[in-house]
Amino acid sequence: MSSDKTNLQDVFLNHVRKNKVPVTVFLVNGIKLQGMIVSFDNFCLQLRRDGQSQLVYKHAISTVMPLGSIQFYSPGDENADYETDADLTDL
C-alpha cells in the first residue's frame, strides 16, 4: 500500500540532495562513506564523490550525517507544528 503522507526520511534525503549538502553515511558494518546524495528510492540511495557513484542499500545504512546543520523550518517560527504535511512539503 502506498501512503500519500510525506515521511521524515524522504524530506531529509530530498533536502540534502536538492541543496547538494555533503553527507557521511555510516554502514551497519562500521564502514564510512562520504559524498553527495544524487538520488534515492525506497530501497537504496546513490552517493557521488569525485565523479564516482556508489549505490548503497538502505538496509545496510546505520546513520546519515550531513556536513553542517539542517533546518526544516523558518527561523523564529516558534509556533510551527512540525508534524504536519504542509510543513514538510514546503521545504
C-alpha positions in Angstrom: 0.0 0.0 0.0 1.2 3.5 -0.8 0.9 6.4 1.5 0.3 10.0 0.4 1.9 11.3 3.7 5.4 12.6 3.4 7.8 10.9 5.8 10.9 12.4 7.5 13.3 10.2 5.7 12.2 11.4 2.3 12.2 15.0 3.4 15.7 14.7 4.9 17.1 12.9 1.9 15.4 15.2 -0.6 16.7 18.3 1.3 20.4 17.2 1.2 20.0 16.1 -2.4 18.5 19.4 -3.6 20.9 21.5 -1.7 23.9 19.4 -2.6 24.8 19.0 1.1 27.8 16.6 1.6 27.0 13.7 3.8 28.7 11.0 5.7 26.9 7.6 5.5 27.8 5.1 8.2 27.0 1.5 7.4 26.0 -1.1 9.9 29.4 -2.9 9.5 31.2 0.3 10.5 32.3 1.5 7.0 32.1 5.3 6.5 31.2 6.6 3.0 31.2 10.3 2.1 29.7 12.2 -0.8 26.5 13.8 -2.0 23.2 12.0 -2.4 22.2 12.4 -6.1 19.1 10.2 -6.0 17.2 7.7 -3.8 14.2 5.5 -3.7 12.5 3.2 -1.1 15.4 0.7 -1.1 18.7 2.5 -1.9 20.5 5.8 -2.5 23.1 6.9 -5.0 26.1 8.6 -3.4 28.6 10.5 -5.6 32.1 11.7 -4.8 35.0 12.7 -7.1 33.0 11.7 -10.1 32.4 8.2 -8.8 29.0 6.8 -7.9 28.0 4.2 -5.4 24.7 2.5 -4.9 24.1 2.0 -1.2 21.2 -0.2 0.0 19.3 1.4 2.8 19.2 -1.8 4.9 23.0 -1.5 5.2 22.9 2.1 6.5 23.1 2.9 10.2 23.3 6.8 10.1 23.3 9.6 7.5 25.1 12.7 8.9 25.1 15.9 6.9 28.0 18.3 6.9 26.6 21.1 9.0 23.1 21.6 10.4 19.9 21.1 8.5 16.9 23.4 9.1 13.4 22.2 8.2 11.6 25.3 9.4 11.8 29.1 9.2 13.9 30.8 11.8 11.8 32.4 14.6 8.8 30.2 13.9 8.4 29.0 17.4 4.7 28.0 16.9 5.3 25.7 14.0 3.6 22.3 14.0 6.5 20.2 12.8 4.4 17.1 12.2 2.0 18.4 9.5 2.4 17.6 5.9 2.3 21.2 4.9 5.4 22.0 6.9 7.2 19.0 5.4 6.3 19.6 1.8 7.0 23.3 1.8 10.8 22.7 2.0 
